Amino acid sequence: MGFAIEDLLSGDKYGTRPRSSNEVRFLPDPEPRERWATIISVDDHVVEPPEIFEGRFPKKFAEQAPRVIDTDNGGQAWLWNGQVLPNVGFNAVAGRPREDYSFEPTRFDHMRPGAYVIKERLKEMDRNGVWASVCFPSFLPGFVGQRLTMWPEDEELAWAAMRAYNDWHLESWAGEDPMRIIPNQIAWLRDPVKAADEIRRNAELGFKSVSFSEAPHKLGLPTIHSGYWEPFFAACEETETVINLHVGSAGETPTTGDDAPMGVIGALFAASAFTYTVDWLYSEVAIRYPNIKICMSEGGIGWVASIIDRVDHLNERGVDAGDDKTDLERPSSALLRRNFWFCALDDPSGFLTADVIGIDNILVESDYPHSDSTWPDTQPLLKQHLSVLSVEDQRKVCFENAAKLYRHPVPPNPLPALTGESGVASPLAMQSSSPS
């Protein structure tokens, strides 16, 4: 049983109805945090700005492009494919008092501008001491773009929507400073051959990763076990495109009963990553494509060691125990360490099992601008949590693993962790000239 993200379209169940503008409160701008280490956050979100599609749809579809409208209750909403999507800022509550958190905002001026304005986002990264960021879509497209690519009956319109989003992300969002934003595309979900062709095209344009569903069957698509997605997997391996499997990308997150409170959903959030890591491992995608890269975005790391223990236990005592296959020829912890990466948000206990997980497979994130984001305190939080690791391992977790996985440059003089070299994250200190 899962909590469907689409339930939020009604705006009633979990406190998502808009507040009046005089009820919206913001905390003062935080001071830049002391910069302890270079950090690459592999999971943040961009709230799509109102102008995202302007001039990006073919003329024949220009009037059908998603657009922002004002609602009768004082909010704003996206109008797309005949449906009104009221959560324009879906949980983009960074910088607001904690007691005001909900699945709002429903107006752009109810968010910090860094949620949807790239110049402001870079300032927010500077305040937090984050060098570079992988940004996922928000409520309008869905985490894998499914509302843009699956909702319209007209496939040509859906294709135009996908292209428009990806072009905007590369040119306007990542294009503002390519050293700071790692390009992350949405995939074409209707046809794996066309999806593969688009992966190759986008790799040449500069995309390093793709947001793909952890469980495409939950979106009404064939499973990862069916063989349907093989052209897509092959293209991702060929181009070194990282497959980002974001928690909730199947349109739901784990819960229990229909009347379970939000606390249940929040506490079980990582259960989706747990479940689908196993599913992807046993799909043997990583056996057929030994160089494929799979990142479990926003899934945490506290559960990974237990998965490794269980998989190894089954290989030693299960029905296939004693066969002639090596650990790279069957689902195993060796495949998890070769082909999978895991993302820590606020997982202090998880770092105690870093040697089991594999230190080269751990990444960090800030999840800006969501309610569980570590912004603006990602630097001090990681300094505390990573104290159990060596300096060399801290560097890997903070930025080296991500830079290698996403083939992204680091600053000219990256800060090593715990060497006494520290400073204040300012635009001057964090920014670097963009590559020509």
RATAJO-V161904 format. One record per run of one state. SS is the DSSP state (a for helix, b for strand, c for the rest). FROM is the first residue (numbers start at 0). TO is the last residue. If there is no record, write none. Layout:
BEGIN
SS | FROM | TO
SS | FROM | TO
END
This chain:
BEGIN
c | 0 | 0
b | 1 | 3
a | 4 | 9
c | 10 | 19
a | 20 | 22
c | 23 | 32
b | 33 | 34
c | 35 | 38
b | 39 | 44
c | 45 | 57
a | 58 | 63
c | 64 | 65
b | 66 | 69
c | 70 | 74
b | 75 | 79
c | 80 | 81
b | 82 | 84
c | 85 | 96
a | 97 | 99
c | 100 | 106
a | 107 | 109
c | 110 | 111
a | 112 | 114
c | 115 | 116
a | 117 | 127
c | 128 | 130
b | 131 | 135
c | 136 | 144
a | 145 | 148
c | 149 | 153
a | 154 | 175
c | 176 | 179
b | 180 | 181
c | 182 | 182
b | 183 | 185
c | 186 | 190
a | 191 | 204
c | 205 | 207
b | 208 | 211
c | 212 | 214
a | 215 | 218
c | 219 | 228
a | 229 | 238
c | 239 | 240
b | 241 | 245
c | 246 | 250
b | 251 | 253
c | 254 | 260
a | 261 | 266
c | 267 | 269
a | 270 | 281
c | 282 | 283
a | 284 | 287
c | 288 | 292
b | 293 | 296
c | 297 | 302
a | 303 | 316
c | 317 | 331
a | 332 | 338
b | 339 | 343
c | 344 | 348
a | 349 | 356
c | 357 | 357
a | 358 | 360
b | 361 | 363
c | 364 | 376
a | 377 | 387
c | 388 | 389
a | 390 | 404
c | 405 | 421
b | 422 | 423
c | 424 | 425
a | 426 | 429
c | 430 | 435
END
